[in-house]
Amino acid sequence: MAWQDLHLGEVLGQGASGVIHRATHRGQPIAVKLFKGQMTSDGSPYSEQAAWIAAGEHSHRIGLVGRLVGHPQGTEGLIMPLIPPQFRRLGDPPSFATCSRDTFPADLRLSSTRVARIAFGFALALADLHGRGLLHGDAYAHNVLEDGEGHGLLGDFGAATFSTDLGLQAVEVRALACLLDDLLAHTEADHLAEALRDIQRTCDDPQVTRRPTMAAAANLLRGLTP
């Protein structure tokens, strides 16, 4: 999609690899990710573009509309749909204290039903990637937009990798366990929360080969999701 056909608006957010702007393309609302350079802590823009294109469409992932061409400074960019305003980032990035775990507002309160829906969608999105020979590589709450009712959209393919390695897939199963652990810390105890905690422990098994595949984890969550 040509740069001259775009009209950029305000910044919606940014990460290690780029800045996301609200924009229009020939009058249609879109979002544009402009990469910060030819190499960032997430890697090359070309790698991210290749992974995002290979990922295809999924109801629990942020899709891709096109690739930017013709930027006057040669900046690489991706065109994405503009996500409705009710979708908000599920968590905040890790702090120096949490290191590898996301952070959340202390007053956050989630129903167990909402947590089940979020986790199920998260698992479905990752299972589909694994089936396509892709690892997301950055599967955290801060890379999920959620609508307040449990429907989440996984985005940001900056750390994605083409791989079918079962051990690495098991690492992402643990990422699901970490997400559940984080969200359940903000959930009142009930029967559904207890069942979710059982799945969390299964996905966090220290014996990696005993962890379920992501598809199997999604099926476990399916049975608990209203």
C-alpha positions as CSV (number, residue, x, y, z in Angstrom):
1,M,0.0,0.0,0.0
2,A,1.5,3.3,-1.1
3,W,2.7,5.9,1.4
4,Q,1.1,8.7,-0.7
5,D,-2.3,7.1,-0.2
6,L,-2.1,7.2,3.6
7,H,-2.9,9.9,6.1
8,L,-1.3,9.4,9.5
9,G,-3.0,10.4,12.7
10,E,-2.1,10.1,16.4
11,V,0.2,7.4,17.9
12,L,-1.8,4.5,19.3
13,G,1.1,2.7,20.9
14,Q,4.7,1.4,20.4
15,G,7.0,-1.4,21.2
16,A,10.6,-2.4,20.7
17,S,10.3,-2.6,16.9
18,G,8.0,0.1,15.9
19,V,5.4,2.8,16.4
20,I,1.7,2.3,15.6
21,H,-0.4,5.2,14.2
22,R,-4.0,5.6,13.6
23,A,-4.4,6.4,9.8
24,T,-6.7,6.3,6.8
25,H,-6.1,4.7,3.5
26,R,-8.3,6.3,0.7
27,G,-10.8,7.3,3.4
28,Q,-10.9,3.9,5.2
29,P,-9.6,3.8,8.9
30,I,-6.6,1.6,9.4
31,A,-3.5,1.3,11.7
32,V,0.0,1.7,10.5
33,K,3.1,0.2,12.1
34,L,6.3,2.1,11.2
35,F,9.5,0.2,12.1
36,K,12.1,2.1,14.1
37,G,15.1,0.8,12.1
38,Q,16.6,-2.0,10.1
39,M,17.5,-3.9,13.3
40,T,15.9,-3.6,16.7
41,S,16.0,-5.8,19.9
42,D,13.1,-7.8,18.2
43,G,15.2,-8.4,15.1
44,S,14.7,-7.4,11.5
45,P,11.5,-5.8,10.1
46,Y,11.7,-8.2,7.2
47,S,11.5,-11.2,9.6
48,E,8.4,-9.7,11.4
49,Q,6.7,-9.0,8.1
50,A,7.4,-12.6,6.9
51,A,6.0,-14.1,10.1
52,W,2.9,-11.9,10.1
53,I,2.1,-12.7,6.5
54,A,2.6,-16.5,7.1
55,A,0.4,-16.3,10.2
56,G,-2.7,-15.6,8.1
57,E,-6.1,-14.7,9.6
58,H,-7.4,-15.9,12.9
59,S,-10.3,-14.7,15.0
60,H,-8.0,-14.3,18.1
61,R,-5.1,-12.5,16.3
62,I,-4.6,-9.0,14.9
63,G,-4.7,-9.5,11.1
64,L,-2.7,-7.8,8.4
65,V,-4.1,-5.6,5.6
66,G,-0.9,-5.0,3.7
67,R,2.7,-3.9,3.5
68,L,3.8,-0.2,3.2
69,V,5.8,0.8,0.2
70,G,7.2,4.2,-1.0
71,H,8.0,5.8,2.4
72,P,10.2,8.9,1.6
73,Q,12.9,7.8,4.1
74,G,12.6,4.1,3.1
75,T,11.0,3.2,6.4
76,E,9.4,-0.3,6.5
77,G,5.8,-0.5,7.6
78,L,2.8,-2.8,8.0
79,I,-0.9,-1.9,7.5
80,M,-3.3,-3.4,10.0
81,P,-7.1,-3.1,10.6
82,L,-8.0,-0.4,13.2
83,I,-9.1,-2.3,16.2
84,P,-12.4,-1.1,17.8
85,P,-11.9,1.2,20.8
86,Q,-13.4,-1.2,23.4
87,F,-10.3,-3.4,23.0
88,R,-7.6,-2.5,25.5
89,R,-4.2,-3.9,26.3
90,L,-4.7,-6.8,28.7
91,G,-1.5,-6.2,30.7
92,D,1.5,-4.0,30.9
93,P,5.1,-5.0,30.1
94,P,7.4,-6.6,32.7
95,S,9.1,-4.3,35.2
96,F,12.6,-4.6,36.7
97,A,11.0,-6.3,39.7
98,T,9.0,-8.9,37.7
99,C,11.7,-9.4,35.0
100,S,9.9,-11.9,32.7
101,R,6.3,-11.5,33.9
102,D,3.8,-8.9,32.9
103,T,2.5,-6.3,35.3
104,F,-1.2,-5.5,36.1
105,P,-3.0,-2.8,38.0
106,A,-3.3,-3.7,41.7
107,D,-7.0,-3.1,41.6
108,L,-7.7,-5.3,38.6
109,R,-10.6,-7.6,39.1
110,L,-11.5,-10.3,36.6
111,S,-14.3,-12.9,36.6
112,S,-13.3,-16.5,36.2
113,T,-15.6,-16.7,33.1
114,R,-13.7,-13.8,31.5
115,V,-10.3,-15.4,32.3
116,A,-11.4,-18.7,30.8
117,R,-12.4,-16.9,27.6
118,I,-9.2,-14.9,27.4
119,A,-7.1,-18.0,28.0
120,F,-9.0,-20.1,25.4
121,G,-8.6,-17.5,22.7
122,F,-4.9,-17.1,23.5
123,A,-4.4,-20.9,23.3
124,L,-6.3,-21.1,20.0
125,A,-4.3,-18.3,18.5
126,L,-1.0,-20.0,19.4
127,A,-2.1,-23.5,18.5
128,D,-2.9,-22.2,15.0
129,L,0.5,-20.7,14.7
130,H,2.2,-23.9,15.8
131,G,0.2,-25.7,13.2
132,R,1.6,-23.3,10.6
133,G,5.2,-23.9,11.8
134,L,5.5,-20.6,13.7
135,L,6.4,-19.7,17.2
136,H,5.1,-16.3,18.4
137,G,8.1,-15.8,20.8
138,D,6.5,-13.0,22.8
139,A,3.2,-14.4,24.1
140,Y,2.4,-12.1,27.0
141,A,-0.7,-10.3,28.2
142,H,0.8,-7.0,27.0
143,N,0.6,-8.2,23.4
144,V,-3.1,-9.0,23.8
145,L,-5.9,-6.6,23.1
146,E,-9.1,-7.5,25.0
147,D,-12.6,-6.2,24.7
148,G,-13.6,-6.4,28.4
149,E,-15.7,-9.5,27.9
150,G,-12.9,-12.0,27.3
151,H,-12.4,-11.8,23.5
152,G,-8.7,-11.3,23.0
153,L,-6.5,-10.5,20.0
154,L,-2.9,-11.5,20.0
155,G,-0.5,-9.2,18.1
156,D,3.2,-8.2,17.7
157,F,5.2,-10.7,15.7
158,G,8.5,-9.0,16.3
159,A,10.0,-12.1,18.0
160,A,8.3,-14.7,15.9
161,T,10.3,-17.7,14.5
162,F,9.7,-20.3,11.9
163,S,10.1,-23.5,13.8
164,T,8.3,-26.8,14.5
165,D,10.5,-27.7,17.5
166,L,8.3,-29.4,20.1
167,G,10.5,-28.2,23.0
168,L,10.1,-24.5,21.9
169,Q,6.3,-25.1,21.5
170,A,6.3,-26.3,25.1
171,V,7.9,-23.0,26.2
172,E,4.9,-21.2,24.7
173,V,2.6,-23.7,26.6
174,R,4.3,-22.4,29.7
175,A,3.6,-18.9,28.5
176,L,-0.1,-19.9,28.6
177,A,0.5,-21.1,32.2
178,C,2.0,-17.8,33.1
179,L,-0.9,-15.9,31.6
180,L,-3.3,-18.0,33.6
181,D,-1.3,-17.6,36.7
182,D,-1.2,-13.8,36.3
183,L,-4.9,-13.5,35.6
184,L,-6.1,-15.8,38.3
185,A,-4.2,-13.7,40.8
186,H,-6.9,-11.1,40.1
187,T,-9.9,-13.5,40.2
188,E,-12.2,-14.5,43.0
189,A,-12.0,-18.2,43.9
190,D,-14.8,-20.4,42.6
191,H,-15.2,-23.8,40.9
192,L,-14.2,-22.4,37.5
193,A,-11.2,-20.7,38.8
194,E,-10.1,-23.9,40.5
195,A,-10.5,-25.8,37.2
196,L,-8.5,-23.1,35.4
197,R,-5.8,-23.4,38.1
198,D,-5.5,-27.2,37.4
199,I,-4.9,-26.5,33.7
200,Q,-2.4,-23.8,34.6
201,R,-0.4,-26.3,36.7
202,T,-0.6,-28.9,33.9
203,C,0.8,-26.4,31.4
204,D,3.6,-25.4,33.8
205,D,4.8,-28.9,34.5
206,P,8.5,-28.7,35.1
207,Q,8.9,-32.0,33.1
208,V,8.6,-30.3,29.7
209,T,7.6,-33.5,27.9
210,R,4.6,-33.9,30.2
211,R,3.1,-30.6,29.1
212,P,0.2,-30.8,26.7
213,T,0.5,-29.4,23.2
214,M,-1.0,-26.0,22.7
215,A,-3.9,-27.6,20.7
216,A,-4.5,-30.0,23.6
217,A,-4.4,-27.1,26.1
218,A,-7.0,-25.3,24.0
219,N,-9.2,-28.3,24.1
220,L,-9.0,-28.4,27.9
221,L,-10.0,-24.8,28.1
222,R,-12.7,-25.3,25.5
223,G,-14.6,-27.5,28.0
224,L,-14.5,-24.7,30.6
225,T,-15.4,-21.7,28.3
226,P,-19.0,-20.5,28.3
